[in-house]
Amino acid sequence: SNLLESQYLASIFNRLSQFWAPPEYLQQDPNLTTVVVITINLDGTIANMLVESKSGDRVFDQFVRTTLEAAAPMPPIPPALKKQRFELGLRFRPGSIQ
């Protein structure tokens, strides 16, 4: 199931990266980091979104939230993972999501 989980994670990051394009001026500060924990339901809807640490830039943090809302729903959880919910910590930086 580790391979399956890796593939599922890749599909989530792929989905998010389609929407992650912070404004140019925010990309100048590589230190901006927002950490968010999301809980994904079986059907891919985001059940919960918890900001664990803010970047210190209100606009950047709002952009993270907007990206998650725009990317929802996430890919549905593969039945083979045998999980009702999937919790995932995400680290948003101007040039990447980890």
C-alpha positions as CSV (number, residue, x, y, z in Angstrom):
1,S,0.0,0.0,0.0
2,N,3.0,2.3,0.3
3,L,3.3,2.5,-3.5
4,L,-0.4,3.1,-3.7
5,E,-0.2,5.8,-1.1
6,S,2.7,7.5,-2.9
7,Q,0.7,7.5,-6.1
8,Y,-2.3,8.9,-4.3
9,L,-0.1,11.7,-2.8
10,A,1.4,12.4,-6.2
11,S,-2.1,12.8,-7.6
12,I,-3.0,15.3,-4.8
13,F,0.2,17.3,-5.4
14,N,-0.4,17.3,-9.1
15,R,-4.0,18.6,-8.5
16,L,-2.8,21.4,-6.2
17,S,0.1,22.5,-8.4
18,Q,-2.4,23.2,-11.2
19,F,-3.8,26.0,-9.0
20,W,-0.7,27.1,-7.1
21,A,0.6,30.3,-8.7
22,P,1.2,33.0,-6.2
23,P,1.4,36.6,-7.4
24,E,4.8,37.6,-8.7
25,Y,5.6,39.9,-5.8
26,L,5.1,37.1,-3.3
27,Q,7.5,34.9,-5.1
28,Q,10.3,37.3,-4.2
29,D,10.3,36.0,-0.6
30,P,11.6,32.4,-0.4
31,N,11.1,32.4,3.4
32,L,7.3,32.5,3.1
33,T,5.9,29.2,4.4
34,T,2.4,28.2,5.3
35,V,1.7,24.8,6.8
36,V,-1.7,23.4,6.4
37,V,-3.2,20.0,7.5
38,I,-6.1,18.8,5.4
39,T,-8.4,15.9,5.9
40,I,-9.8,14.4,2.7
41,N,-13.0,12.3,2.6
42,L,-13.4,9.2,0.6
43,D,-15.0,11.1,-2.3
44,G,-12.2,13.6,-2.4
45,T,-14.0,16.5,-0.6
46,I,-11.9,18.4,1.9
47,A,-13.4,17.7,5.3
48,N,-11.1,19.9,7.3
49,M,-8.4,22.5,6.7
50,L,-6.3,23.5,9.6
51,V,-3.6,26.1,9.3
52,E,-0.8,24.8,11.5
53,S,1.6,27.7,11.0
54,K,1.1,31.0,9.1
55,S,3.7,32.6,6.9
56,G,3.4,36.0,8.5
57,D,2.0,37.4,5.2
58,R,-1.8,37.7,5.2
59,V,-2.1,37.7,1.4
60,F,0.1,34.6,1.1
61,D,-1.9,32.7,3.7
62,Q,-5.1,33.7,2.0
63,F,-3.7,32.5,-1.3
64,V,-3.0,29.1,0.2
65,R,-6.6,28.8,1.3
66,T,-7.9,30.0,-2.1
67,T,-5.7,27.4,-3.8
68,L,-7.1,24.6,-1.6
69,E,-10.7,25.7,-2.3
70,A,-10.1,26.0,-6.0
71,A,-8.4,22.6,-6.2
72,A,-11.2,20.9,-4.3
73,P,-12.4,18.2,-4.6
74,M,-9.1,16.2,-4.4
75,P,-8.9,12.9,-6.2
76,P,-11.0,10.3,-4.3
77,I,-9.2,8.0,-2.0
78,P,-8.4,4.7,-3.8
79,P,-10.5,1.8,-2.3
80,A,-7.3,-0.3,-2.0
81,L,-6.0,2.1,0.6
82,K,-8.9,1.0,2.8
83,K,-9.2,4.4,4.4
84,Q,-12.3,6.5,5.1
85,R,-10.3,9.6,5.5
86,F,-6.8,10.7,4.5
87,E,-4.9,13.3,6.6
88,L,-2.1,15.2,4.9
89,G,0.3,17.9,6.0
90,L,1.2,20.4,3.3
91,R,3.9,23.0,3.3
92,F,3.3,25.8,0.8
93,R,6.2,28.0,-0.3
94,P,6.2,30.5,-3.2
95,G,7.8,28.0,-5.6
96,S,6.5,24.7,-4.3
97,I,4.2,22.5,-2.3
98,Q,5.6,19.8,-0.2
